[in-house]
Amino acid sequence: MEKIKQIQDQKMNARLYPIYKRLSWDLLFYYSIIYLFLLQEKNFSASQILLSEAFFTTSCLLLQIPLGLLIDKLKKRNSLIFANCCMCLFILILIFTQNYIHLLIAFFIDAVGYVIKGICETNILYDSLPKGKKRGSLYSSIDGGASATYYIIDAITSIIAGFTFVINPYLPIILCLLINVISTYLSTKFKETYNNTNEENKSITVKQYFKELKEVTRFAFTSKRMFCLLLFFGIVSGLNYNLTTLRSGVLEQIQMPEQYFGVIFAMIQVFAAVCAGMQKIIHKRFRNKTLTMIGMPLAIILVLIGTLATGEMNTIKILLITILFILTGGIKGSHNVLIYRYLNNFTNKEVRTKLATIRSIIYNIFSIGISLLGAWLLSITNASNTIIAIGFASAVVLAVLLNYMKDKVGLNPEKYSTQDLKYSTINKKKSIGG
């Protein structure tokens, strides 16, 4: 009877997850206008905004282990409900922010919710899928479809956000809050995927938690495959995170009207949706060169955008800058699905939550570094020069990393070391990814 209930709960989660992710993967009505909202309505400088993002990512970094321990105590479902409540509180504080301290408090609460969501959401789906060699493919199919739909919804809400911002800057923020309330409700409908008598549901001590985390950390840094994937994930995800502010800075520099911020962001998200939906085709086409085709073009595009944004503007330059920004959306869409598939390959349920904590730590370290570099550059130069410098530095780092990864990632299982397959549930079968 317990086994039947477990299967029913897993099926429920698998059905609910796409609906939840379409509204809850990230903040809707938010990213296309938040830079303008903080700059124009709350009167913060561009450098202050990027520094607040560095504070956010620093908070995420410091909270990874404490919140990882909290998740082990509360379990994924309860933790996810708490995280969505935090996101609601974050938006509420943002609406009433009067000074920079208020802004930092808001971003700290945002960090709490963001970290928990990052650890729990993908694991809830992966834990709910049947074990076997098709698990990774099934995961990417469900997650990719939900991601594609999210990007379309995000595109529509971004257009609405841009035009409602012109009417009243607070309108898109209020709409964002309403969506988060719905997300909180949906998160209450998830089920834990094991019963109370199951060994893995028993509470663990702080000592046990750190022992397990230490073991998984050792694996992450001694497995050359996992180490390379984590570094790549950190760099590209850090760039994508900071690109939101850098993009808004460039658009403001070239004097793009506020209402078109949302339109451009919408086009970016539509292309992201297309590429997220095409992730299987992209993976099959490029195989072990997939990450190269994601990383290097992103860095090169940033340099090109900054170069075009320098000097006098004309219609052709503005059109090219818009097209290049749209291309970054495609890279983000494919990366956000494929990298999680590669990171989850050759791992079991017990290790994935701890690995998600390590993954988030790596991501936050790179995001902090890029945010601080961007904030410093914005304090001494303009947005176009800033994005050129960040793009060039990223291109150099990625070139070195991708060259190192050639014989360490994207191999058939029999070519990996015992350490690489330490937590594998597939062993010695045809590779299905990174």
JONORFEN-V217388 format. One record per pair of residues at least 24 apart in sequence whose ideal C-beta (glycine too) atoms are under 8 Angstrom apart, sorted by sequence separation. I is the first residue (numbers start at 0). J is the second residue. D is the distance in Angstrom with one decimal. If there is no record, write none. Layout:
((I;J;D) (I;J;D))
This chain:
((85;109;7.3) (409;433;5.5) (408;433;5.2) (85;111;4.8) (86;112;4.3) (300;326;5.8) (301;327;7.8) (85;112;3.3) (86;113;7.9) (300;327;5.8) (84;112;7.7) (82;111;7.2) (83;112;6.8) (82;112;4.3) (85;115;7.5) (86;116;7.8) (296;326;7.4) (297;327;6.3) (300;330;7.7) (81;112;8.0) (82;113;7.7) (82;114;7.9) (82;115;3.6) (83;116;7.5) (297;330;4.9) (81;115;6.6) (82;116;4.8) (296;330;6.3) (79;115;6.8) (78;115;5.1) (79;116;6.7) (82;119;7.0) (293;330;5.6) (78;118;7.8) (79;119;4.7) (293;333;6.3) (78;119;5.4) (79;120;6.9) (293;334;5.0) (75;119;4.5) (79;123;7.1) (293;337;7.5) (66;111;6.9) (70;115;6.5) (69;115;7.7) (75;122;6.3) (76;123;7.5) (51;99;7.7) (58;106;6.8) (62;110;5.9) (66;114;5.0) (70;118;5.8) (75;123;5.4) (289;337;6.3) (290;338;7.9) (54;103;5.6) (58;107;5.0) (62;111;6.2) (66;115;5.6) (70;119;6.4) (51;102;5.6) (55;106;4.2) (59;110;4.7) (63;114;6.2) (67;118;6.5) (75;126;7.7) (290;341;8.0) (47;99;6.6) (51;103;6.4) (54;106;5.8) (55;107;7.7) (58;110;3.7) (62;114;5.1) (66;118;7.3) (281;333;5.2) (54;107;7.6) (58;111;7.8) (52;106;7.7) (55;109;6.2) (56;110;7.8) (59;113;6.2) (274;328;7.6) (278;332;7.9) (41;96;5.9) (51;106;5.6) (55;110;5.4) (59;114;5.2) (249;304;6.4) (253;308;5.7) (266;321;7.4) (270;325;5.0) (274;329;4.1) (278;333;5.4) (282;337;6.1) (43;99;6.9) (245;301;7.9) (249;305;7.4) (252;308;6.1) (270;326;7.2) (273;329;6.9) (274;330;7.4) (277;333;7.1) (281;337;7.0) (267;324;5.8) (271;328;4.0) (275;332;3.9) (55;113;7.8) (235;293;6.5) (239;297;7.9) (254;312;7.3) (263;321;5.8) (267;325;5.4) (270;328;4.4) (271;329;6.2) (274;332;3.8) (275;333;6.4) (278;336;4.4) (282;340;7.9) (43;102;7.0) (231;290;5.7) (235;294;5.6) (238;297;6.1) (242;301;7.7) (249;308;5.1) (253;312;5.1) (266;325;5.2) (269;328;7.6) (270;329;4.6) (273;332;7.0) (274;333;4.3) (278;337;5.3) (23;83;7.0) (26;86;7.3) (234;294;7.2) (238;298;7.5) (267;327;6.8) (268;328;6.0) (271;331;5.3) (272;332;6.3) (275;335;6.8) (41;102;7.3) (263;324;6.3) (267;328;3.4) (271;332;3.3) (275;336;5.3) (235;297;6.4) (255;317;7.6) (263;325;7.8) (266;328;7.5) (270;332;7.0) (278;340;7.9) (231;294;6.4) (238;301;7.4) (253;316;7.8) (26;90;7.8) (253;317;6.3) (37;102;7.4) (127;192;5.5) (123;189;6.1) (126;192;4.8) (253;320;6.9) (341;408;7.7) (345;412;7.3) (123;192;7.5) (345;415;7.6) (249;320;7.1) (350;422;4.5) (349;422;7.7) (308;382;7.2) (309;383;4.9) (345;419;7.0) (94;169;6.4) (308;383;3.7) (309;384;7.3) (345;420;5.7) (347;422;5.1) (346;422;4.9) (347;423;7.7) (305;382;8.0) (306;383;7.7) (345;422;6.8) (346;423;7.3) (347;424;5.2) (94;172;5.6) (246;324;5.9) (305;383;4.5) (308;386;7.5) (309;387;7.9) (345;423;4.0) (346;424;7.6) (93;172;6.4) (94;173;7.3) (304;383;7.8) (305;384;6.6) (345;424;7.7) (305;385;7.4) (345;425;6.3) (246;327;7.9) (305;386;4.0) (306;387;6.3) (344;425;7.6) (90;172;6.4) (94;176;7.5) (304;386;5.8) (305;387;3.4) (305;388;7.9) (302;386;7.8) (90;175;5.5) (91;176;6.6) (242;327;6.2) (301;386;5.3) (302;387;5.5) (305;390;6.4) (90;176;4.3) (301;387;7.4) (304;390;7.6) (303;390;7.9) (344;431;6.4) (239;327;7.7) (301;389;6.2) (302;390;3.9) (344;432;4.9) (87;176;6.4) (90;179;6.1) (301;390;2.9) (302;391;5.6) (344;433;6.4) (300;390;7.3) (239;330;7.9) (299;390;7.1) (341;432;4.8) (342;433;7.6) (87;179;4.7) (165;257;5.8) (239;331;4.9) (298;390;5.2) (301;393;6.9) (302;394;6.9) (340;432;5.3) (341;433;2.9) (23;116;7.8) (86;179;4.8) (87;180;6.0) (164;257;6.1) (165;258;5.0) (298;391;7.6) (340;433;7.6) (164;258;7.4) (235;330;8.0) (239;334;7.2) (298;393;4.1) (299;394;6.2) (337;432;7.5) (338;433;7.9) (24;120;7.7) (83;179;6.5) (86;182;7.2) (87;183;6.2) (161;257;6.8) (162;258;5.2) (164;260;7.9) (239;335;7.9) (297;393;7.5) (298;394;3.8) (337;433;7.8) (23;120;7.8) (86;183;7.8) (161;258;4.8) (164;261;7.3) (161;259;6.7) (236;334;7.6) (83;182;5.0) (84;183;5.8) (161;260;5.2) (162;261;6.6) (235;334;5.6) (295;394;6.8) (298;397;5.7) (20;120;7.2) (83;183;3.9) (161;261;2.2) (19;120;8.0) (160;261;4.9) (161;262;6.1) (159;261;7.1) (236;338;7.6) (295;397;5.8) (80;183;6.7) (83;186;4.9) (158;261;4.9) (161;264;7.5) (235;338;7.4) (294;397;4.5) (295;398;7.0) (82;186;7.7) (157;261;4.5) (158;262;5.6) (157;262;7.7) (80;186;4.8) (232;338;5.2) (294;400;7.9) (295;401;7.0) (16;123;6.6) (79;186;4.7) (80;187;5.6) (157;264;4.2) (158;265;4.6) (231;338;7.3) (294;401;6.3) (16;124;4.6) (157;265;4.3) (76;186;7.6) (79;189;6.5) (154;264;7.5) (155;265;6.9) (228;338;7.2) (232;342;6.7) (291;401;5.1) (12;123;5.8) (13;124;6.8) (16;127;7.4) (154;265;3.8) (157;268;6.3) (290;401;6.8) (12;124;6.9) (153;265;7.7) (154;266;7.1) (76;189;4.7) (154;267;7.8) (228;341;5.7) (229;342;7.5) (12;126;7.9) (13;127;4.9) (75;189;7.7) (76;190;6.7) (154;268;3.9) (228;342;5.6) (290;404;7.1) (12;127;4.0) (13;128;6.6) (76;191;5.3) (153;268;4.4) (154;269;4.6) (75;191;7.0) (9;126;7.7) (10;127;7.6) (74;191;5.5) (151;268;7.2) (225;342;7.6) (9;127;4.1) (150;268;4.4) (151;269;6.5) (154;272;7.2) (290;408;7.1) (8;127;7.7) (9;128;7.5) (150;269;6.6) (290;409;7.8) (289;409;7.4) (24;145;7.5) (150;271;4.4) (151;272;4.9) (224;345;7.9) (287;408;6.9) (288;409;7.7) (20;142;7.4) (24;146;6.9) (150;272;3.2) (240;362;8.0) (287;409;2.8) (149;272;7.5) (286;409;6.4) (287;410;7.2) (17;141;6.2) (21;145;5.8) (25;149;7.7) (148;272;7.2) (16;141;6.7) (20;145;4.0) (24;149;4.8) (27;152;6.6) (147;272;4.3) (150;275;6.2) (237;362;6.4) (241;366;6.7) (16;142;8.0) (20;146;7.0) (27;153;5.9) (31;157;4.1) (74;200;7.3) (146;272;7.4) (147;273;7.3) (232;358;6.3) (236;362;4.9) (240;366;5.0) (17;144;6.3) (21;148;4.8) (22;149;7.7) (30;157;7.4) (13;141;6.7) (17;145;4.0) (21;149;5.0) (25;153;7.5) (28;156;4.8) (32;160;4.8) (36;164;7.2) (40;168;4.4) (147;275;4.5) (229;357;7.0) (233;361;4.1) (237;365;3.6) (241;369;4.8) (245;373;6.4) (16;145;6.7) (20;149;5.9) (27;156;4.5) (28;157;7.6) (31;160;5.1) (32;161;6.4) (35;164;6.5) (39;168;7.0) (40;169;7.7) (146;275;4.2) (147;276;3.8) (225;354;7.9) (229;358;6.1) (232;361;6.7) (233;362;5.1) (236;365;7.3) (237;366;4.2) (240;369;7.7) (241;370;5.7) (244;373;7.3) (248;377;7.0) (252;381;5.8) (22;152;7.1) (31;161;5.8) (72;202;6.2) (146;276;7.9) (232;362;6.4) (236;366;7.3) (252;382;4.8) (17;148;7.3) (21;152;5.8) (28;159;6.9) (29;160;7.4) (71;202;7.6) (230;361;7.1) (233;364;6.5) (234;365;5.5) (237;368;7.2) (238;369;6.5) (251;382;7.2) (252;383;6.1) (28;160;4.5) (32;164;4.6) (36;168;5.5) (71;203;5.8) (143;275;5.4) (144;276;6.8) (218;350;7.4) (229;361;4.8) (233;365;3.9) (237;369;4.8) (241;373;5.8) (35;168;7.5) (143;276;6.2) (233;366;7.9) (248;381;8.0) (249;382;4.7) (248;382;3.3) (249;383;6.1) (36;171;7.8) (143;278;4.8) (215;350;5.5) (219;354;6.7) (32;168;7.6) (36;172;6.6) (143;279;7.2) (68;205;6.5) (71;208;5.8) (216;353;7.9) (245;382;6.5) (248;385;7.2) (249;386;6.2) (215;353;4.0) (219;357;5.1) (248;386;7.8) (32;171;5.2) (139;278;6.2) (140;279;7.3) (215;354;5.8) (31;171;8.0) (68;208;5.1) (139;279;6.9) (245;385;6.6) (67;208;7.4) (212;353;5.2) (216;357;5.8) (245;386;5.0) (29;171;7.3) (211;353;5.9) (215;357;6.5) (28;171;4.4) (29;172;7.6) (136;279;7.8) (290;433;7.0) (28;172;7.3) (212;356;6.8) (245;389;7.1) (289;433;7.6) (64;209;8.0) (67;212;7.1) (212;357;7.9) (28;174;4.4) (29;175;4.9) (287;433;7.9) (27;174;7.6) (28;175;4.2) (27;175;6.2) (64;212;7.0) (241;389;7.5) (26;175;5.6) (199;348;7.5) (28;178;6.7) (199;349;6.8) (282;432;6.8) (27;178;4.8) (238;389;7.4) (26;178;7.8) (26;179;7.4) (238;393;5.9) (22;178;5.9) (23;179;8.0) (22;181;6.0) (23;182;3.8) (234;393;6.6) (22;182;5.5) (23;185;6.7) (234;396;6.3) (235;397;7.9) (19;182;7.1) (22;185;7.0) (23;186;7.3) (234;397;6.3) (19;185;4.7) (231;397;7.8) (234;400;7.2) (18;185;6.7) (19;186;6.8) (231;400;6.3) (15;185;7.1) (19;189;7.6) (230;400;5.8) (231;401;7.8) (15;188;5.6) (227;400;7.0) (231;404;7.2) (15;189;6.3) (227;403;6.8) (11;188;7.8) (12;189;5.7) (227;404;4.5) (11;189;7.8) (12;190;5.9) (150;328;7.8) (11;190;5.5) (12;192;6.5) (227;407;5.3) (228;408;6.3) (9;190;7.9) (227;408;5.2) (8;190;3.7) (150;332;6.1) (8;191;7.0) (9;192;5.5) (224;407;5.5) (8;192;5.9) (56;240;7.4) (223;407;4.5) (224;408;5.4) (147;332;7.5) (146;332;6.9) (224;410;7.8) (5;192;6.7) (5;193;6.5) (52;240;7.7) (5;194;6.3) (52;241;7.0) (146;335;6.4) (4;194;7.1) (146;336;5.5) (224;415;6.2) (49;241;7.6) (52;244;6.2) (1;194;5.0) (143;336;4.6) (223;416;7.5) (142;336;5.9) (222;416;7.6) (225;419;7.1) (1;196;7.3) (49;244;5.6) (224;419;4.6) (48;244;6.1) (222;418;5.1) (223;419;6.9) (139;336;5.9) (142;339;7.1) (221;418;5.5) (222;419;4.8) (139;337;7.4) (142;340;7.9) (45;244;7.9) (222;421;7.0) (218;418;7.2) (139;340;4.6) (138;340;6.6) (45;248;5.7) (218;421;5.7) (218;422;6.8) (135;340;5.6) (138;343;6.9) (228;433;5.8) (135;343;6.6) (34;243;7.4) (135;344;5.4) (224;433;7.4) (33;243;7.9) (34;244;5.7) (35;247;6.9) (30;243;5.1) (34;247;3.5) (38;251;7.6) (34;248;7.2) (35;251;7.7) (34;251;7.7) (121;339;5.7) (125;343;6.0) (35;257;5.8) (121;343;7.6) (126;348;5.7) (125;348;7.8) (32;257;7.8) (35;260;6.5) (126;351;7.8) (125;351;6.5) (32;260;6.4) (31;260;5.3) (32;261;6.6) (122;351;5.5) (31;261;4.4) (122;352;5.8) (31;263;7.9) (31;264;3.7) (122;355;6.3) (30;264;6.6) (31;265;7.5) (118;352;6.3) (121;355;7.4) (118;355;4.5) (117;355;6.8) (118;356;6.2) (118;359;6.7) (117;359;5.3) (114;359;6.2) (75;352;7.9) (71;352;7.4) (70;352;6.8) (67;352;7.1) (67;353;7.1) (67;356;4.1) (134;424;8.0) (64;356;6.7) (63;356;5.1) (132;425;5.7) (130;424;6.3) (136;431;6.3) (63;359;5.3) (132;428;5.8) (135;431;5.0) (63;360;4.9) (135;432;6.1) (132;431;7.0) (59;359;6.6) (60;360;5.9) (63;363;7.2) (60;363;3.8) (59;363;4.5) (60;364;6.3) (57;363;7.3) (56;363;4.7) (59;366;7.8) (60;367;6.6) (56;366;4.0) (57;367;5.4) (56;367;4.6) (53;366;7.9) (52;366;7.8) (53;367;5.4) (56;370;6.1) (53;370;3.6) (52;370;4.9) (53;371;5.1) (50;370;7.4) (49;370;5.6) (50;371;7.8) (53;374;6.2) (49;373;5.0) (50;374;4.7) (49;374;4.0) (46;374;5.1) (49;377;6.0) (46;377;4.7) (45;377;5.1) (46;378;4.5) (45;382;7.3))
